Structure formats: C-alpha cells, structure tokens
C-alpha cells in the first residue's frame, strides 16, 4: 500500500494587512518550517500534529508512505500566488512521480481548510481539484481539517473523506490524524466511497462561541463519539473561520456511513435550534476599561489585568490590537480617550517600563513584532525585535526590543 502524504496549513484572515508569501512558509514561525521528502517523515513521526497521528496509524498497518512536503505559515492575509503555486505544484508533482514510479494507492493531506490565496478563494478545494484531475475518480483521497475550516462543496465532493478536530483549543490534532487513517481504512475495505451527507449552517458562529470548554459547543462536540458509535458513522462539525470573507465561509456539518444523512440532520438541528444560543456577550471598550479598573483596584488584585481581543489568533491575524506595553497605561484611561490613544499609534509609558526597553522613549510604539531578537539584541525567548519600523507618533525608527 503506497500512500502519498503532504501538508498545507494556513488560516486566512482576508481583513489582515500582511500576506503569507513563500518566505513565510519557509520560516513557518508558529508552525514547523517548510520541509520536503524523507526529512518530512523524520520530522513528523511521533509529532502531535495530524500528520504525526496519521503516520503512526499507517506504520501500524504496514502502509508505505511517500512523503511530498509539509508547509505551514502563521495566520495572516491571503497566501500569495507564488507561495500557493509552489506548494500545490510540489504536491501534485509528487503524486505524478508516484504514479509513474512505485505506484500510488491513496493520498493523505494534512490541511487547515480555511486558506484563501490571492487568486483562489478556495485554496484547499483547488489543491484537491488538481490532484483529482491527475489521479482520477477511483483513487482515495482523505484529509484532516482544523475545527475552523471553511469547508466548501468542492472539498466535500472531491475528497473521499474529510475529518475535523473536535476540540478548541485544539488538543486533539494527533487524534484527528489517526481518525483520518481509520477513515481511509474504511474506504479501502468498502472498495468505494462511503455514503456521505453534509449540511451548511445558515449563519456565522463567533470564534469565541466555538470554544469546546463552554456551552453549547462543549456538549455538541462531546456528543460526536456516541453519535458515531450508535450509527456507525464518522461525523464532523467545522465551525468555520468568519474572518475569511468569501461566499462559502461558515459552519458545515457532515458525516460518512450508511446513516450519514440522519446524523448530519441531527447535528444541523442541534446547532440551529435555537441559533440564539451562539450569541456571545462582549464588552464595549468603555465597559472593558471600567471592568479592568474595578479589578485592578480591588484589594485582592495581585495579578495583572489584561484587556484582550479573544478572537482566534488575536496577535497574528487581526488588523489592530494594543500591544502589551500599552496595557498598563490604557487601564488608566477611560472611554474615548482610551480609543483615541489606541488608534493614534502611541501611548504614554511609565518610566519604570521605559527602562526595560533597550532604547527608552517617552512613549511605546504601537507596532507589530517581527520574529525573535537577533543574537545580542535582547532575550529571544521573551522579547521581540521590530526591524525597519517607525512609530506613528514620533516617526523615529523603532529598532529596540520591547517586552512582548
């Protein structure tokens, strides 16, 4: 059994300012750096990523793995055309070489499911389309997905099986890779694609509401194992990633097995009735500052109070967020003054805070950090370097290190 294995991971916020170019995938940043060939198997064998779980299950079954590449980049705006074409091209060429050489019996893809490229809204669907056009309709293709995947009709139609994480925060990534291997085994044993059914939820679910540590998401995802055991299915719920603005953005439920339609309908009803359960109560800026001041002023307060945007990946994919160095002074400012200082790009920093910066200034610069400090410039484990950046207020170069 010869199985091609590859990975492509990117969560795209189409409202963010910075795109994921080829260099971003080479670095990886929050992901492992780009890797090809046998080095890919060496890196991911035993890892906690979905690819690691799939590799473990494949080895236990005696399947021979043909590694292509694994590419991941920190969440950002769209993947550039160059980056997508290089990654997709490598994976497709690996499949072509396998067909011409040792043979190819199946393909496994470790995908995110919410990638948008500069020239293609449905990046994963496009990758699947290119592979399907090459290998034909009979060769099994399975993929694991993030819980926040925007699962498109093209993805569902072209893949023999898709399976998504069941926890957020994502603590079951390796288990999801193992489940993908079991779905492939089911597909091979059946000799054809399993019956499947999918339903699209007619509204967006806030990222915060999808946390499986709270309700209603917790109960929904906890119900999946029992539902599958009762009906002999493998079901998934993808919450979607609302920050990817394209027509098929949003939650989807789907299932594989003879009772797939009944399971998909049950999950759809569970999510939609009533839809109001997914509303999230949030504070206005004024309310958040007032709450922070109340907590900070309490006699028992012996810990920092943080005002944070808890949207998924708030420090990576959003359009704006106040940096850590601004939190102390922002906690002293009420209402419109808080918003004004945030938007202006700078705010006053206490003297003791300035002394902790490599080049103290009268204010802290609201600038996005970029990578670890170079050797000799601050503690790379706790600080970040801001190269070639200028403050919006004083226009001076912000080449200093600041606490993250």
C-alpha positions as MATLAB code, in Angstrom:
seq = 'XXXXXXXXXXXXXXXXXXXXXXXXXXXXXXXXXXXXXXXXXXXXXXXXXXXXXXXXXXXXXXXXXXXXXXXXXXXXXXXXXXXXXXXXXXXXXXXXXXXXXXXXXXXXXXXXXXXXXXXXXXXXXXXXXXXXXXXXXXXXXXXXXXXXXXXXXXXXXXXXXXXXXXXXXXXXXXXXXXXXXXXXXXXXXXXXXXXXXXXXXXXXXXXXXXXXXXXXXXXXXXXXXXXXXXXXXXXXXXXXXXXXXXXXXXXXXXXXXXXXXXXXXXXXXXXXXXXXXXXXXXXXXXXXXXXXXXXXXXXXXXXXXXXXXXXXXXXXXXXXXXXXXXXXXXXXXXXXXXXXXXXXXXXXXXXXXXXXXXXXXXXXXXXXXXXXXXXXXXXXXXXXXXXXXXXXXXXXXXXXXXXX';
ca = [
       0.000    0.000    0.000;
       1.647    3.206   -1.247;
       0.248    6.416    0.251;
       1.332    9.947   -0.648;
       1.389   12.235    2.399;
       1.551   16.044    2.349;
       0.546   19.062    4.407;
      -0.653   22.625    3.728;
      -1.730   24.763    6.671;
      -2.866   28.370    6.592;
      -5.712   30.160    8.353;
      -6.506   33.228    6.270;
      -7.916   36.471    7.635;
      -8.817   38.400    4.483;
      -9.055   41.616    6.535;
      -5.446   41.445    7.742;
      -2.745   43.657    6.186;
       0.121   41.178    5.626;
       0.037   38.253    3.191;
       1.683   34.857    3.542;
       4.476   34.796    0.985;
       6.867   31.971    0.183;
       9.305   33.197    2.835;
       6.592   32.881    5.487;
       6.203   29.174    4.705;
       9.969   28.668    4.638;
      10.145   30.145    8.156;
       6.983   28.521    9.480;
       7.074   30.784   12.555;
       4.279   29.276   14.687;
       4.473   26.128   12.515;
       7.474   23.960   11.670;
       9.463   25.318    8.737;
       8.800   24.041    5.220;
      10.181   20.556    4.605;
      10.201   18.105    1.692;
      10.884   14.423    1.093;
      12.221   11.915    3.649;
      13.026   14.742    6.089;
       9.282   15.314    6.361;
       8.679   11.799    7.717;
      11.588   12.151   10.135;
      10.208   15.446   11.451;
       6.560   14.416   11.855;
       6.905   10.839   13.064;
       5.822   10.982   16.685;
       4.665   14.604   16.453;
       1.400   15.913   17.900;
       0.214   17.318   14.559;
      -2.375   15.461   12.452;
       0.383   14.193   10.168;
       2.016   12.583   13.199;
      -1.162   10.723   14.090;
      -1.667    9.539   10.517;
       1.947    8.351   10.257;
       1.586    6.324   13.468;
      -1.577    4.604   12.240;
      -0.074    3.989    8.791;
       3.039    2.403   10.247;
       0.933    0.172   12.490;
      -0.881   -1.076    9.382;
       2.263   -1.585    7.327;
       1.419    1.115    4.792;
       4.362    2.606    2.899;
       4.388    6.397    2.992;
       5.617    8.555    0.125;
       6.394   11.993    1.615;
       5.850   15.064   -0.540;
       6.084   18.290    1.519;
       4.614   19.947    4.594;
       4.046   23.715    4.534;
       2.566   25.933    7.220;
       2.593   29.669    7.850;
       1.361   31.891   10.662;
      -2.227   33.135   10.152;
      -2.329   36.310    8.065;
      -3.988   37.720    4.973;
      -4.126   35.766    1.711;
      -1.473   33.287    0.629;
       0.426   34.810   -2.277;
       0.073   33.309   -5.741;
       3.744   32.314   -5.770;
       3.558   30.528   -2.422;
       0.388   28.605   -3.261;
       1.605   27.565   -6.700;
       4.939   26.340   -5.328;
       3.291   24.292   -2.576;
       0.485   22.903   -4.739;
       2.938   22.243   -7.568;
       5.237   20.234   -5.300;
       2.381   18.078   -4.032;
       0.919   17.449   -7.488;
       4.333   16.609   -8.958;
       4.989   14.156   -6.126;
       1.710   12.420   -6.980;
       2.645   12.393  -10.660;
       6.035   10.850   -9.885;
       4.454    8.206   -7.664;
       2.004    7.215  -10.384;
       4.858    6.844  -12.859;
       7.170    5.074  -10.418;
       6.391    2.921   -7.379;
       2.634    3.303   -7.793;
       0.048    5.166   -5.752;
      -2.876    3.690   -3.801;
      -4.096    6.692   -1.779;
      -3.347   10.278   -0.742;
      -3.480   11.819    2.739;
      -3.437   15.608    3.185;
      -2.884   17.445    6.467;
      -4.898   20.607    5.722;
      -6.292   23.535    7.660;
      -9.344   24.165    5.495;
      -9.552   27.965    5.763;
      -6.837   29.011    3.326;
      -7.525   31.757    0.783;
      -4.965   32.577   -1.904;
      -4.552   35.836   -3.812;
      -6.047   34.284   -6.939;
      -8.209   31.478   -5.482;
     -10.821   31.771   -2.721;
     -10.931   28.028   -2.019;
      -7.233   27.117   -1.830;
      -7.729   23.604   -0.418;
     -10.507   22.881   -2.901;
      -8.195   23.924   -5.739;
      -5.442   21.617   -4.470;
      -7.912   18.730   -4.289;
      -9.166   19.536   -7.797;
      -5.650   19.369   -9.245;
      -4.928   16.079   -7.515;
      -8.260   14.572   -8.543;
      -7.704   15.589  -12.160;
      -4.349   13.786  -12.052;
      -5.236   10.554  -10.217;
      -8.794   10.085  -11.465;
     -12.036    9.367   -9.578;
     -11.103    5.978   -8.149;
      -8.022    6.729   -6.049;
      -8.866    7.529   -2.393;
      -8.009   10.995   -1.072;
      -8.541   11.728    2.632;
      -7.706   14.854    4.607;
      -7.759   16.122    8.167;
      -9.023   19.655    8.833;
      -8.958   22.301   11.535;
     -12.151   22.841   13.541;
     -12.211   26.342   11.985;
     -12.164   25.097    8.398;
     -14.442   26.748    5.843;
     -15.490   23.507    4.182;
     -16.607   24.102    0.594;
     -18.776   21.996   -1.658;
     -15.754   21.367   -3.852;
     -13.778   19.978   -0.923;
     -16.628   17.658    0.062;
     -17.152   16.394   -3.480;
     -13.506   15.817   -4.402;
     -12.204   14.193   -1.213;
     -13.257   10.660   -0.332;
     -13.248   11.624    3.345;
     -12.635   14.711    5.472;
     -12.418   14.827    9.261;
     -12.104   17.884   11.523;
     -10.716   18.488   15.004;
     -13.209   18.114   17.826;
     -11.689   20.485   20.355;
     -10.991   24.210   20.632;
      -8.425   24.921   21.969;
      -7.086   22.261   19.609;
      -5.794   19.453   21.798;
      -6.832   16.535   19.562;
      -4.759   17.236   16.456;
      -2.831   13.975   16.612;
      -6.039   12.031   17.293;
      -7.618   13.631   14.221;
      -4.769   12.351   12.040;
      -5.379    8.876   13.438;
      -9.082    9.188   12.664;
      -8.213   10.170    9.082;
      -6.244    6.920    8.772;
      -9.227    4.937   10.038;
     -11.462    6.688    7.501;
      -9.029    5.683    4.761;
      -9.101    2.096    6.033;
     -12.928    2.145    5.908;
     -12.802    3.490    2.361;
     -10.356    0.791    1.236;
     -12.341   -2.006    2.888;
     -15.546   -0.847    1.214;
     -13.929   -0.698   -2.212;
     -15.565    2.634   -2.949;
     -16.537    5.899   -1.381;
     -18.805    5.715    1.658;
     -22.213    7.387    1.544;
     -21.941   10.896    2.930;
     -24.175   13.824    3.744;
     -23.415   17.454    4.541;
     -25.423   20.472    5.625;
     -24.340   24.096    5.725;
     -25.343   26.166    8.755;
     -27.152   29.355    7.570;
     -25.315   31.724    9.921;
     -21.799   32.502   11.125;
     -20.715   31.384   14.591;
     -18.439   33.730   16.563;
     -14.997   32.267   17.191;
     -15.449   32.718   20.954;
     -18.668   30.735   20.978;
     -16.930   27.743   19.399;
     -14.766   27.071   22.435;
     -15.388   23.465   23.489;
     -14.650   24.324   27.136;
     -18.015   26.121   27.324;
     -21.563   25.502   26.135;
     -23.154   24.964   23.712;
     -20.034   23.926   21.764;
     -18.818   21.609   24.522;
     -21.961   19.487   24.540;
     -22.118   19.450   20.745;
     -18.623   18.034   20.298;
     -18.920   15.677   23.261;
     -21.934   14.118   21.542;
     -19.999   13.106   18.409;
     -18.358    9.866   19.661;
     -21.638    8.470   20.966;
     -23.448    9.542   17.800;
     -20.875    7.789   15.644;
     -20.922    4.634   17.745;
     -24.704    4.459   17.610;
     -24.942    4.943   13.843;
     -21.630    3.539   12.599;
     -20.621    6.903   11.138;
     -17.709    9.321   11.317;
     -19.138   12.820   11.723;
     -17.509   16.242   11.812;
     -18.533   19.776   12.687;
     -16.426   22.623   11.295;
     -17.242   25.971   12.889;
     -15.746   27.926   10.001;
     -13.400   30.901   10.161;
     -15.519   34.067    9.845;
     -12.504   36.285    9.089;
     -12.119   34.667    5.660;
     -14.523   36.733    3.574;
     -15.713   34.612    0.632;
     -19.082   33.081   -0.347;
     -18.654   29.649    1.293;
     -17.317   30.920    4.597;
     -19.222   29.420    7.527;
     -20.026   26.317    9.589;
     -20.699   22.934    7.979;
     -21.640   19.524    9.406;
     -21.045   16.263    7.546;
     -20.862   12.522    8.124;
     -19.760    9.312    6.395;
     -21.573    5.975    6.656;
     -24.885    4.376    5.807;
     -26.716    6.615    8.308;
     -24.851    9.770    7.259;
     -27.960   11.764    6.334;
     -29.692   11.150    9.644;
     -26.562   12.122   11.578;
     -25.979   15.274    9.528;
     -29.616   16.292   10.013;
     -29.390   15.714   13.765;
     -26.239   17.832   14.058;
     -27.793   20.572   11.932;
     -30.858   20.684   14.162;
     -28.728   20.684   17.300;
     -26.802   23.739   16.101;
     -29.714   25.689   14.655;
     -32.355   25.261   17.330;
     -32.151   27.888   18.574;
     -29.465   29.857   16.771;
     -29.512   32.463   19.542;
     -27.506   30.102   21.781;
     -24.385   31.025   19.823;
     -24.551   34.725   20.639;
     -21.579   35.962   22.632;
     -21.811   38.742   25.202;
     -18.938   41.183   24.784;
     -17.941   44.435   26.453;
     -17.753   47.788   24.720;
     -14.342   49.493   25.084;
     -15.757   51.710   27.845;
     -17.174   48.715   29.717;
     -13.944   46.736   29.328;
     -11.822   49.572   30.730;
     -14.232   50.116   33.623;
     -14.189   46.418   34.423;
     -10.376   46.318   34.270;
     -10.124   49.332   36.585;
     -12.515   47.717   39.044;
     -10.483   44.519   39.085;
      -7.154   46.343   39.338;
      -8.432   48.474   42.207;
      -9.681   45.575   44.257;
      -7.700   44.853   47.425;
      -7.271   41.220   46.433;
      -5.840   42.077   42.993;
      -2.317   40.681   42.972;
      -2.097   39.821   39.265;
      -2.022   41.835   36.022;
      -5.324   42.767   34.412;
      -5.317   42.337   30.632;
      -7.791   43.814   28.157;
      -7.725   41.426   25.223;
      -9.423   40.600   21.962;
     -10.069   36.876   22.338;
     -10.762   36.303   18.658;
      -8.775   33.311   17.413;
      -5.128   34.286   16.776;
      -5.587   37.861   18.025;
      -1.861   38.602   17.922;
      -1.321   37.253   14.441;
      -4.190   37.764   12.056;
      -6.116   40.876   13.117;
      -5.952   44.358   11.709;
      -5.125   46.039   15.030;
      -4.589   45.229   18.687;
      -2.975   47.227   21.509;
       0.467   45.812   22.429;
       1.402   44.554   25.844;
       3.444   47.679   26.582;
       0.273   49.797   26.249;
      -1.895   47.768   28.613;
      -0.780   49.433   31.836;
      -1.433   52.978   30.657;
      -4.609   52.010   28.772;
      -6.002   50.709   32.057;
      -5.739   54.277   33.368;
      -7.688   55.827   30.532;
     -11.458   55.858   30.247;
     -13.743   55.738   27.211;
     -12.962   57.847   24.165;
      -9.509   58.743   25.465;
      -8.612   55.041   25.500;
      -9.766   54.589   21.915;
      -8.035   57.771   20.794;
      -4.684   56.719   22.192;
      -5.023   53.215   20.774;
      -5.805   54.499   17.272;
      -3.173   57.251   17.275;
      -0.443   54.672   17.474;
       1.200   55.651   20.755;
       0.520   55.988   24.441;
       2.465   57.149   27.472;
       4.625   54.540   29.152;
       5.598   54.613   32.854;
       9.265   55.401   33.474;
       9.986   52.015   35.037;
       8.565   50.395   31.919;
      10.760   52.508   29.653;
      13.875   51.402   31.481;
      13.123   47.833   30.443;
      13.280   48.759   26.750;
      16.640   48.703   25.021;
      16.179   52.306   23.878;
      13.851   54.099   26.273;
      11.466   56.667   24.832;
       8.695   58.863   26.170;
       6.079   56.556   24.685;
       5.654   52.986   23.478;
       5.341   52.375   19.747;
       2.266   50.502   18.552;
       3.976   48.271   16.012;
       3.639   44.613   15.154;
       6.614   42.494   16.256;
       8.512   40.525   13.643;
      10.420   37.413   14.670;
      12.825   36.795   17.505;
      15.593   39.178   18.501;
      18.819   38.763   16.526;
      21.799   37.476   18.521;
      22.917   40.037   21.040;
      19.710   42.085   20.929;
      17.584   41.209   23.902;
      16.354   37.920   25.259;
      14.988   35.991   22.266;
      12.752   33.875   24.476;
      10.759   36.766   25.893;
      11.275   39.780   23.637;
      10.730   40.587   20.024;
      12.589   42.795   17.580;
      10.795   45.355   15.406;
      13.086   45.917   12.385;
      12.659   48.752    9.879;
       9.534   50.065   11.636;
       8.636   53.630   12.577;
       6.353   54.940   15.269;
       3.106   56.501   14.086;
       3.541   59.380   16.524;
       7.214   60.357   16.594;
       8.248   58.706   13.271;
      11.500   57.535   14.856;
      12.802   54.112   13.934;
      11.682   51.503   16.450;
      14.667   49.212   16.330;
      14.532   48.484   20.042;
      13.381   45.330   21.729;
      10.327   45.509   23.929;
       8.692   43.013   26.209;
       6.032   41.023   24.464;
];
